[in-house]
């Protein structure tokens, strides 16, 4: 069964787990303010078999060590990569043969505790980690070494702690705003302004500095993720009711927003339950 945190992030998580192995681990307690989790995926596909793994993610930044048959926009093949927040739809990775990934998923705004790299510089991009993050992930993480999240966690803990992370200015303010944003009843920037007593311009500056994207994008993506998670869990509500319950009051906007993020309409996605490879 998919882990609960896969719903709304991995499209068709049950299909994904038929093709790949997934593992995750928590970081050391001293790092959890900035690091959400370590994760890994490995696969061993038949000759000629191709699996397209598609994910939706809120604007989190990931640092990954990759090897084997893996291709995606901006990072074709193995290496150590930083992938920034995705704002142009879903994020697809093509898997062939054998291969794997060990990754670090930072909390929103968490990378600034470790690097001066600007999040906006990696928005919708994957870059070699050395170009943006600076510090190099331990060489023993990956193929032939610690190839799962559980195995890699102690190594990654030691490495990240040695970087002596500390809150960037404004990070605590961001955390407070994100706590408000987590309330499902907050469905617009105007509502976020009222609940945080901040202007739209102030929120925009805060989010752009720490996340690389604005609050409107995060609000939209969170609602789409909730909708996709409900569909993948087999939610029995008709799609118009689901849309209304998640804050859409116009069915055409619901269809437009889900299609913009996933490449499919809600009804098309729902019909593909148990389907095969997702097309781009």
C-alpha positions in Angstrom: 0.0 0.0 0.0 1.2 3.5 -0.7 2.4 5.6 2.2 -0.1 8.3 3.1 2.3 11.1 2.0 2.4 9.7 -1.5 -1.2 10.5 -2.1 -1.6 13.9 -3.9 2.1 13.8 -4.7 2.7 10.7 -6.8 0.1 10.2 -9.6 -1.3 6.7 -9.5 0.7 5.6 -6.4 -0.4 2.0 -6.5 0.6 1.7 -10.2 3.9 3.4 -9.3 4.6 0.8 -6.6 4.0 -2.1 -9.1 7.0 -0.8 -11.1 9.4 0.6 -8.4 10.4 0.2 -4.8 10.0 3.2 -2.5 11.6 3.9 0.9 11.6 6.9 3.2 13.2 7.9 6.5 13.0 10.8 8.9 16.1 13.0 9.4 17.7 13.5 12.8 15.6 15.5 15.2 18.0 18.5 15.0 17.4 18.7 11.3 13.6 18.4 11.1 13.0 22.1 11.3 14.4 22.4 7.7 14.3 18.8 6.3 11.1 17.0 5.8 12.3 13.5 4.9 14.8 11.4 3.0 13.4 9.2 0.2 14.5 6.7 -2.3 13.2 4.9 -5.4 14.7 1.9 -7.2 13.6 -0.1 -10.2 14.6 -3.2 -12.2 12.4 -3.2 -15.3 12.3 -5.8 -18.1 14.3 -5.1 -21.3 12.5 -2.6 -23.4 10.1 -1.7 -20.6 9.5 2.0 -19.9 7.9 3.5 -16.8 6.9 7.2 -16.7 6.6 8.2 -13.0 4.7 11.5 -12.6 4.6 13.6 -9.4 2.9 16.7 -8.2 4.8 18.6 -5.5 4.2 21.8 -3.6 7.2 24.0 -4.2 9.6 21.9 -2.2 13.3 21.7 -3.3 14.9 18.3 -3.6 18.5 17.3 -3.6 19.0 13.9 -5.3 21.7 11.3 -6.1 20.6 9.4 -9.2 22.0 6.5 -11.2 21.1 4.0 -14.0 18.2 4.4 -16.4 16.7 7.7 -15.5 15.7 10.7 -17.7 13.8 13.9 -17.0 13.8 17.4 -18.3 17.1 19.2 -17.5 18.8 16.2 -16.0 19.3 13.2 -18.4 21.1 10.4 -16.6 22.8 9.9 -13.3 24.4 12.5 -11.1 23.7 14.7 -8.1 21.0 17.3 -8.8 19.0 20.0 -7.2 15.4 20.2 -8.5 13.5 23.4 -7.7 9.8 24.1 -7.3 7.7 22.9 -10.2 5.2 25.5 -11.4 4.5 24.3 -15.0 2.4 21.2 -14.5 3.5 17.9 -13.2 7.1 16.5 -13.0 7.8 13.4 -15.0 10.7 11.0 -14.8 11.3 8.2 -17.3 12.7 5.0 -15.8 14.3 2.2 -17.9 16.4 -0.8 -17.1 17.8 -0.6 -13.6 18.4 2.4 -11.5 17.7 4.4 -8.4 17.4 7.7 -6.6 18.2 8.8 -3.1 16.7 12.2 -2.3 16.4 14.9 0.4 13.1 16.7 0.5 13.6 20.0 2.2 10.7 21.8 4.1 9.4 24.8 2.4 12.1 27.5 2.9 14.4 25.0 4.5 17.2 25.1 2.0 18.2 28.6 3.2 19.5 27.1 6.4 22.2 25.3 4.4 23.0 27.4 1.4 22.8 30.9 0.0 21.3 29.6 -3.2 18.2 31.5 -4.3 15.2 29.3 -4.6 13.9 31.3 -7.5 17.1 30.4 -9.4 16.0 26.7 -9.5 12.3 27.2 -10.2 11.2 24.8 -12.9 14.8 23.7 -13.3 17.2 20.9 -12.3 20.9 21.9 -11.9 24.0 20.0 -10.8 24.0 20.2 -7.0 27.4 21.8 -6.9 26.3 24.8 -8.9 23.5 25.8 -6.5 23.7 23.9 -3.2 27.5 24.0 -3.0 28.3 21.2 -0.5 28.7 17.7 -2.1 26.5 14.8 -1.0 28.6 12.0 0.5 30.0 9.7 -2.2 28.9 6.6 -0.3 25.2 7.5 -1.0 23.8 5.8 -4.1 24.7 2.8 -6.3 27.1 0.4 -4.6 26.6 2.0 -1.2 23.7 3.4 0.8 21.1 3.0 -1.9 17.9 3.3 0.2 16.6 6.1 2.4 17.0 3.9 5.4 20.6 3.1 4.7 21.5 6.7 3.6 19.8 8.5 6.6 22.7 8.3 9.0 25.2 9.5 6.4 22.9 12.3 5.3 22.3 13.3 8.9 26.0 13.6 9.6 26.6 15.5 6.4 23.8 18.0 6.9 24.5 18.6 10.6 28.2 19.3 9.7 27.0 22.2 7.5 25.8 23.9 10.8 22.4 24.9 9.6 20.7 27.9 11.1 17.4 29.8 10.4 17.6 32.4 7.6 16.2 35.8 8.5 12.4 35.7 8.1 12.1 31.9 8.2 10.0 31.9 11.4 7.7 34.4 9.8 7.3 32.1 6.9 6.6 29.1 9.1 3.7 31.0 10.8 2.2 31.9 7.4 2.5 28.3 6.2 0.7 27.1 9.3 -2.2 29.4 8.4 -2.0 28.2 4.8 -2.4 24.6 5.9 -6.0 25.4 6.9 -8.2 24.0 4.1 -10.6 26.9 4.6 -7.9 29.3 3.3 -8.5 29.1 -0.4 -7.4 32.6 -1.6 -4.6 35.1 -1.2 -7.2 37.5 0.2 -8.1 35.1 2.9 -4.4 34.6 3.7 -4.0 38.3 3.9 -6.8 38.6 6.5 -5.6 35.6 8.6 -2.0 36.8 8.7 -2.5 40.6 8.8 -0.1 40.9 5.9 -0.5 42.6 2.6 -0.4 40.7 -0.7 2.9 42.5 -1.5 4.4 41.4 1.8 3.4 37.8 1.3 4.7 37.8 -2.2 8.1 39.1 -1.1 8.3 36.5 1.8 7.4 33.6 -0.5 9.6 34.6 -3.4 12.6 35.0 -1.1 12.2 31.7 0.8 10.4 29.5 -1.8 10.9 30.9 -5.2 7.2 31.1 -6.0 4.2 33.2 -4.8 1.4 32.2 -2.4 -1.2 32.0 -5.2 0.7 29.1 -6.8 1.0 27.3 -3.5 -2.8 27.7 -2.8 -3.7 26.3 -6.2 -1.3 23.4 -6.0 -2.5 22.4 -2.6 -6.1 22.2 -3.7 -5.2 20.2 -6.8 -3.2 17.8 -4.7 -6.1 17.3 -2.3 -8.4 16.6 -5.3 -5.9 14.0 -6.8 -5.4 12.4 -3.4 -9.1 12.0 -3.0 -9.5 10.4 -6.4 -6.6 8.0 -5.9 -8.0 7.0 -2.5 -11.3 6.0 -4.2 -13.3 8.9 -2.8 -17.0 8.2 -3.6 -18.1 11.9 -3.9 -19.1 13.0 -7.4 -16.5 15.2 -8.9 -18.7 18.4 -8.7 -19.2 17.7 -5.0 -15.5 17.1 -4.4 -14.6 20.3 -6.2 -17.1 22.3 -4.1 -15.9 20.8 -0.9 -12.3 21.7 -1.8 -13.1 25.3 -2.4 -14.0 25.5 -6.1 -17.3 27.2 -6.8 -17.0 27.0 -10.5 -16.7 23.6 -12.2 -14.9 25.1 -15.2 -12.2 26.5 -12.9 -11.8 23.1 -11.2 -11.4 21.4 -14.6 -8.9 24.1 -15.8 -6.8 24.0 -12.6 -6.5 20.2 -12.5 -5.7 20.0 -16.2 -3.0 22.7 -15.8 -1.2 20.7 -13.1 -1.8 17.1 -14.2 -2.3 17.4 -18.0 -5.7 15.7 -17.6 -9.2 16.7 -16.7 -10.5 15.4 -13.4 -12.8 13.0 -15.1 -10.1 11.7 -17.4 -7.8 11.1 -14.4 -10.6 9.4 -12.4 -11.3 7.1 -15.4 -7.6 6.0 -15.5 -7.8 4.3 -12.1 -5.4 1.4 -12.3 -4.2 2.6 -15.7 -0.8 2.1 -17.2 2.0 4.6 -18.0 0.9 8.2 -17.8 1.5 10.0 -21.1 3.1 13.5 -21.2 
